[in-house]
Amino acid sequence: MIYAIGDIHGCLVQLRALLAQLPLAPEDEFVFLGDYIDRGPDSKGVLDYLIENRQPHWRFLRGNHEQLLLDWLESPNAVVTANWLLNGGHQTLQSYVPPEKLDEVRGEGTYTELREYIPSAHVEFLKKLPLFYDTPDQFFCHAGVNLDKPLDAQDADDLLWIRKKFLQDPRPTPKLIVHGHTPVKETDVTKDRIDVDTGCVYGGTLTAIALPDRKLYQVKG
């Protein structure tokens, strides 16, 4: 069985509860679909938990929010910083940085001083995250795919950011696409593209889907 888990966004309590309810067998795989951080209360705690508890059969994919943080770490200019902070990065920094240090940050460029609070183990973990996981029957990614291109020729921007061009494309997919990124109230398991981002950080649920059975497991946000 493969269990795919949707966008966590710093919701550590719900992540722990969801994993605890899964009826796992030793051979089962996990695929985490990205967006472990930003917006929620404990991004640092989520990364600590995933890194400390990961198993050989756990696969972690990159989401657009991990990419936003990596962009900030590599090129912390005013535009990149503002883009990340406005998309939930401030909540992530709050989970890493002592409150008094955050209070001291003022003015353009000063957020660069806070990079040292992100542990090197977290940075290395994020840098190594792949953009997709491909199996004979499923293709796992964060946001979706561009159906104008074969699955082995997808652009990083599409895998991390695509929405309407994929979700509203009526053409059939080459295989089952399992993704997150776009919050939905309910996961429709009947389609050839299954969205398991059910908006935990917005008061929805954190969702895992078991494949090939397409059974859902959920914890309230």
TIDRENMI-615429 format. One line per field, with one value per residue (C-alpha): residue number from 1; residue in one letter; x, y, z. Coordinates in steps of 0.02 Angstrom, whole numbers, plus 50000, padded with zeros to 5 digits. Last residue first. Layout:
! TIDRENMI-615429
resi: [NUM, ...]
resn: [A, ...]
x: [X, ...]
y: [Y, ...]
z: [Z, ...]
! end
This chain:
! TIDRENMI-615429
resi: [221, 220, 219, 218, 217, 216, 215, 214, 213, 212, 211, 210, 209, 208, 207, 206, 205, 204, 203, 202, 201, 200, 199, 198, 197, 196, 195, 194, 193, 192, 191, 190, 189, 188, 187, 186, 185, 184, 183, 182, 181, 180, 179, 178, 177, 176, 175, 174, 173, 172, 171, 170, 169, 168, 167, 166, 165, 164, 163, 162, 161, 160, 159, 158, 157, 156, 155, 154, 153, 152, 151, 150, 149, 148, 147, 146, 145, 144, 143, 142, 141, 140, 139, 138, 137, 136, 135, 134, 133, 132, 131, 130, 129, 128, 127, 126, 125, 124, 123, 122, 121, 120, 119, 118, 117, 116, 115, 114, 113, 112, 111, 110, 109, 108, 107, 106, 105, 104, 103, 102, 101, 100, 99, 98, 97, 96, 95, 94, 93, 92, 91, 90, 89, 88, 87, 86, 85, 84, 83, 82, 81, 80, 79, 78, 77, 76, 75, 74, 73, 72, 71, 70, 69, 68, 67, 66, 65, 64, 63, 62, 61, 60, 59, 58, 57, 56, 55, 54, 53, 52, 51, 50, 49, 48, 47, 46, 45, 44, 43, 42, 41, 40, 39, 38, 37, 36, 35, 34, 33, 32, 31, 30, 29, 28, 27, 26, 25, 24, 23, 22, 21, 20, 19, 18, 17, 16, 15, 14, 13, 12, 11, 10, 9, 8, 7, 6, 5, 4, 3, 2, 1]
resn: [G, K, V, Q, Y, L, K, R, D, P, L, A, I, A, T, L, T, G, G, Y, V, C, G, T, D, V, D, I, R, D, K, T, V, D, T, E, K, V, P, T, H, G, H, V, I, L, K, P, T, P, R, P, D, Q, L, F, K, K, R, I, W, L, L, D, D, A, D, Q, A, D, L, P, K, D, L, N, V, G, A, H, C, F, F, Q, D, P, T, D, Y, F, L, P, L, K, K, L, F, E, V, H, A, S, P, I, Y, E, R, L, E, T, Y, T, G, E, G, R, V, E, D, L, K, E, P, P, V, Y, S, Q, L, T, Q, H, G, G, N, L, L, W, N, A, T, V, V, A, N, P, S, E, L, W, D, L, L, L, Q, E, H, N, G, R, L, F, R, W, H, P, Q, R, N, E, I, L, Y, D, L, V, G, K, S, D, P, G, R, D, I, Y, D, G, L, F, V, F, E, D, E, P, A, L, P, L, Q, A, L, L, A, R, L, Q, V, L, C, G, H, I, D, G, I, A, Y, I, M]
x: [49622, 49516, 49606, 49574, 49600, 49539, 49528, 49584, 49616, 49771, 49825, 49785, 49744, 49800, 49711, 49736, 49568, 49487, 49518, 49624, 49787, 49705, 49650, 49596, 49752, 49726, 49689, 49663, 49687, 49612, 49448, 49341, 49434, 49359, 49439, 49324, 49334, 49474, 49639, 49750, 49928, 49900, 49939, 49905, 49903, 49835, 49910, 49928, 49799, 49635, 49601, 49474, 49604, 49523, 49637, 49794, 49785, 49688, 49826, 50012, 50135, 50261, 50253, 50219, 50365, 50482, 50444, 50381, 50474, 50455, 50268, 50247, 50205, 50046, 49964, 50055, 50062, 49997, 50035, 50145, 50189, 50147, 50127, 50033, 50018, 50195, 50269, 50336, 50386, 50397, 50491, 50632, 50677, 50866, 50876, 50741, 50833, 50996, 50912, 50830, 50994, 51078, 50959, 50862, 50909, 51058, 50939, 50875, 50998, 50934, 50772, 50857, 50856, 50726, 50672, 50647, 50693, 50710, 50539, 50589, 50741, 50636, 50515, 50653, 50666, 50620, 50430, 50406, 50507, 50380, 50236, 50323, 50346, 50160, 50142, 50172, 50339, 50396, 50356, 50424, 50590, 50607, 50570, 50684, 50834, 50868, 50947, 50992, 50896, 50749, 50741, 50749, 50603, 50498, 50543, 50484, 50323, 50305, 50311, 50454, 50422, 50463, 50467, 50455, 50503, 50677, 50599, 50584, 50557, 50688, 50675, 50485, 50467, 50596, 50518, 50346, 50412, 50497, 50336, 50239, 50086, 50028, 50051, 50217, 50295, 50268, 50210, 50255, 50168, 50224, 50231, 50227, 50259, 50190, 50302, 50296, 50105, 50016, 49837, 49844, 49774, 49939, 49998, 49845, 49863, 50047, 50010, 49863, 49970, 50110, 50006, 50150, 50081, 50035, 49986, 49928, 49984, 49999, 49991, 50054, 50000]
y: [51042, 50884, 50721, 50617, 50445, 50412, 50245, 50249, 50059, 50073, 50169, 50236, 50421, 50534, 50694, 50837, 50918, 51088, 51231, 51336, 51246, 51079, 51137, 50974, 50953, 50775, 50815, 50660, 50665, 50521, 50553, 50446, 50487, 50661, 50738, 50856, 51039, 51074, 51165, 51178, 51123, 50934, 50796, 50618, 50595, 50425, 50378, 50457, 50590, 50607, 50773, 50889, 51016, 51112, 51049, 51058, 51232, 51288, 51252, 51237, 51291, 51158, 51029, 51167, 51273, 51123, 51088, 50916, 50807, 50632, 50653, 50691, 50872, 50963, 50884, 51004, 50919, 50940, 51040, 50935, 50780, 50594, 50495, 50332, 50161, 50109, 50224, 50401, 50513, 50699, 50860, 50787, 50854, 50860, 51046, 51036, 50904, 51000, 51158, 51066, 50985, 51156, 51223, 51382, 51511, 51572, 51638, 51771, 51908, 51909, 51977, 52146, 52174, 52312, 52379, 52313, 52152, 52180, 52106, 51945, 51934, 51962, 51825, 51693, 51629, 51457, 51440, 51626, 51612, 51488, 51604, 51744, 51631, 51614, 51676, 51859, 51814, 51715, 51848, 51987, 51899, 51860, 52041, 52118, 52007, 51848, 51750, 51572, 51561, 51656, 51544, 51392, 51459, 51490, 51317, 51236, 51333, 51274, 51094, 50970, 50784, 50672, 50483, 50371, 50189, 50206, 50279, 50457, 50487, 50620, 50710, 50710, 50764, 50903, 50965, 50970, 51052, 51190, 51224, 51239, 51352, 51349, 51474, 51406, 51230, 51049, 51104, 50943, 50786, 50664, 50491, 50350, 50168, 50009, 49854, 49846, 49858, 50015, 50036, 50228, 50307, 50361, 50445, 50557, 50605, 50650, 50755, 50840, 50896, 50952, 51071, 51172, 51179, 50993, 50985, 50812, 50637, 50492, 50317, 50178, 50000]
z: [50573, 50579, 50544, 50388, 50314, 50137, 50044, 49863, 49867, 49757, 49855, 50027, 50035, 50177, 50224, 50347, 50371, 50355, 50476, 50358, 50403, 50364, 50191, 50109, 50002, 49941, 49759, 49652, 49463, 49361, 49451, 49566, 49728, 49744, 49898, 49992, 50041, 49918, 49942, 49786, 49824, 49835, 49712, 49653, 49464, 49407, 49239, 49067, 49116, 49023, 48935, 49013, 49075, 49218, 49356, 49251, 49174, 49328, 49456, 49418, 49553, 49604, 49464, 49339, 49394, 49394, 49211, 49162, 49037, 49110, 49127, 48942, 48899, 48848, 49000, 49115, 49283, 49460, 49617, 49732, 49635, 49633, 49472, 49491, 49409, 49359, 49492, 49479, 49624, 49591, 49627, 49730, 49904, 49927, 49961, 50094, 50196, 50181, 50245, 50389, 50443, 50431, 50561, 50513, 50645, 50543, 50411, 50530, 50487, 50307, 50378, 50391, 50204, 50200, 50367, 50542, 50630, 50817, 50856, 50769, 50883, 51038, 50985, 50973, 50793, 50728, 50744, 50716, 50557, 50489, 50534, 50439, 50289, 50264, 50085, 50126, 50207, 50055, 49926, 50036, 50057, 49871, 49826, 49958, 49921, 50019, 49876, 49932, 50095, 50022, 49868, 49981, 50083, 49928, 49861, 50023, 49999, 49819, 49875, 49867, 49885, 50034, 50017, 50170, 50135, 50212, 50371, 50430, 50616, 50656, 50489, 50483, 50665, 50656, 50494, 50574, 50732, 50632, 50538, 50701, 50700, 50518, 50376, 50314, 50313, 50260, 50089, 49999, 49938, 50072, 49996, 50123, 50079, 50155, 50173, 50363, 50366, 50424, 50479, 50481, 50638, 50716, 50556, 50558, 50740, 50722, 50568, 50654, 50801, 50684, 50578, 50504, 50328, 50312, 50128, 50078, 50126, 50004, 50078, 49966, 50000]
! end
